[in-house]
Amino acid sequence: MNSSLTLGCLVVVYALAIPGSAFGQTWTPVLDTDPNTNYWITVASSADGATLVAAACGGPIVVSTNSGANWIETTAPYAEWDHVACSADGAKLVAVVGGLFWSGLIYVSTNTGATWITTTAPTTPWTAVACSADGTKIVAAGFNSPVFASTNGGASWTPRSLTFGGGGYGPSIACSADGMRLIAASGNSGDPLYISSDFGMTWTPASALYNSGWEAVASSADGTTLMAAGGHFDISSILDEPMESAICVSSDGGMTWTTNIFGFTAFCGAAASADGHKLVAIAGPLPNTVVMISTNSGVDFEAMFGQPPGVWTAVSFSSDGSQLVVTEDDYPIYTARYMPPLNLALIGKNGTLSWPALASSSALCLTESPDLASTNWSAVTAIPVLANGQYSVTITASNSQSFYRLSNQ
């Protein structure tokens, strides 16, 4: 949908975001490696989306501090990494070794991966880890093990009352920004979700849920919006078509749930923005792969626009949900950015174009064109002014027609 405003002989036209097109208009491969080298299995993002950390199963842990433009290999050992987590500022990282076939340790870094410390957590087939925004509270889950928790950034660990067995793809866990509210799942069909409001001291099974093997969970910053994604899937044959899959969402901390049922594949990853308005789930195993997004707190989901083909393995959000990062099993790591709506206001004889100052906005550029031909767009020379959470540019009326839009730089 387009809106226009005539300023003398100047016509300003801008595209309003429509569902599904505002997010993922441009997918950027930010780490393209030899497909025979690294199996990227997990990824995490800082609150502003600038710091990204990814790990390969049987390979390195890599870090970017500029939203994926450049990457460095950290000093972490090559290992069978299964999951990583990141503090809000990107300084504190935690990574676990494990999965279906390996047991390992938990490692932490307090300097964005420059150095790593092996923690005293037990050797376990770890499959999931989450941390509070400040990185002090950490929770980890794995096969045939209780959930373990740390209140001091991994210096010491305590087993919690919830224990998971074997089977499925393994337990998953997520926490609120303060680390106190937790959601966990076993990964086995028929098992409930588990909710804790006291950092795992006690747990409550979530009731009235779709009978799915929950493979991924996510939480908003306050722990009010919770999400679980999964599907019936026979792990003995990765080519088996699952009967159906589902995404369940709660907006009241796990008291009640709504269910979205899909009939194509099993979900294996999930992420939520801090306010819980944007939720994403990825389906990575064969036979079908897809990235599904909700921009209305889980009322409905749809496939993200323009997504490249890929066997997705993990997903993470910036806190405001404006930048998404996903990993594939042996192909590039991709980022996708939210394209915010471009607003127009008439001030005297001039027009002011404005857009929200989100994490992704720093990578956006206001462009103009005398027509809508894709080859004629150029950057507007005026420097955007940031005030009250909005970028704005004043457009002076002229005798020529111009069109304006936001583009990735």
Secondary structure, DSSP 8 states (H G I E B T S, - for coil): -EEEEEETTEEEEEE---TTTSEEEEEEEEE---TTT--EEEEEE-TTS--EEEEEEEE-EEEESSTTSS-EE-S---EEEEEEEE-TTS--EEEEEBSSS--B-EEEESSTTSS-EE-S---B-EEEEEE-TTS--EEEEETTEEEEEESSTTSS-EEEEEEE-S-TT--EEEE-TTS--EEEE-SSTT---EEESSTTSS-EE--S-----EEEEEE-TTS-SEEEEEE---TT-TTS--S-EEEEEESSTTSS-EEEEESS--EEEEEE-TTSS-EEEEE-STT--EEEEESSTTS--EE-TT-----EEEEEE-TTS-EEEEEESSS-EEEEEE----EEEEETTEEEEEEE--GGGGGEEEEEESSS-TT--EE-SS--EEETTEEEEEE---SS--EEEEEE-
